[in-house]
Amino acid sequence: MFGSEPTVAFRPAVSLEDWRLILLAIRPYSHNTEYRKLLARLERQAKANGIVLMGQ
């Protein structure tokens, strides 16, 4: 068996424009449960970092 690996938070440097493009690209797939969960997580993280997108 493999030993447990330490969990490290992945914190990429993402600009406001990057956030906007990523969220806009994922939204059309929100009918899919897995994408909906991903989109929700990304939107929460964006909001927590002060990123406000139109239509929210």
Phi, psi and omega in degrees: 000154178275143174287160179288141179263144178295142179270125179240131179292133178268116184234081180287154174277114183234126180283167176302319179294321176300313179303313182300313181294318180298311181295319178296325180289327183275329185308318180299342181262009185294349175290339178274129184306316183294319178291325179298318179294317178298314180299317179299316179297314181295321178294321177297316180295320179298313180298317179298335180261013175079016180267115180249126181255150177297144178086012178246000000 
